[in-house]
């Protein structure tokens, strides 16, 4: 991973941000509740409260100044999104939507995709599982891209059951 590209993970409490961070970095440690911004290599892990409480949106916006990509996590086992419609349009960074927990028996992957499409009008969606490893390599490759056009080209080379260009 180049040091110039850095991704911030945002999503609801329990959506899998810390677990995904560990998987993306190849760390075999149990995830713990994130209480503050955590910078690890090329990833910034954020507390779920930053996204769930609009009073903390300023923290997301300030942290976005330090990254090139924002990963919007949607737990496939949850029926609602905590992101307002079009939320990604307010953050001028490359958006990657990630449907997490796709391996769960309770997963509604199509529902997760539809919820993220309302948040990210243009970008890439990745179906991911930190348990099975689905989508992990794809996310790493997408974060290396420097433009939406480059992400679209890269996504075109990936499995369309894991990566969707919107």
Rosetta blueprint (number, residue, H / E / L):
1 X L
2 X L
3 X L
4 X L
5 X L
6 X L
7 X E
8 X E
9 X E
10 X E
11 X E
12 X L
13 X L
14 X L
15 X L
16 X L
17 X H
18 X H
19 X H
20 X H
21 X H
22 X H
23 X H
24 X H
25 X L
26 X L
27 X L
28 X L
29 X L
30 X L
31 X L
32 X L
33 X L
34 X L
35 X L
36 X L
37 X L
38 X E
39 X E
40 X E
41 X L
42 X L
43 X E
44 X E
45 X E
46 X L
47 X L
48 X L
49 X H
50 X H
51 X H
52 X H
53 X L
54 X H
55 X H
56 X H
57 X H
58 X H
59 X H
60 X H
61 X H
62 X H
63 X H
64 X H
65 X L
66 X L
67 X L
68 X L
69 X E
70 X E
71 X E
72 X E
73 X E
74 X E
75 X E
76 X L
77 X L
78 X L
79 X L
80 X L
81 X L
82 X L
83 X L
84 X L
85 X L
86 X L
87 X H
88 X H
89 X H
90 X H
91 X L
92 X L
93 X L
94 X E
95 X E
96 X E
97 X E
98 X E
99 X E
100 X E
101 X L
102 X L
103 X L
104 X L
105 X L
106 X L
107 X L
108 X L
109 X H
110 X H
111 X H
112 X H
113 X H
114 X H
115 X H
116 X H
117 X H
118 X H
119 X H
120 X L
121 X L
122 X L
123 X L
124 X E
125 X E
126 X E
127 X E
128 X L
129 X L
130 X L
131 X L
132 X L
133 X L
134 X L
135 X L
136 X H
137 X H
138 X H
139 X H
140 X H
141 X H
142 X H
143 X H
144 X L
145 X L
146 X L
147 X L
148 X H
149 X H
150 X H
151 X H
152 X H
153 X H
154 X H
155 X H
156 X H
157 X L
158 X L
159 X L
160 X L
161 X L
162 X L
163 X E
164 X E
165 X E
166 X L
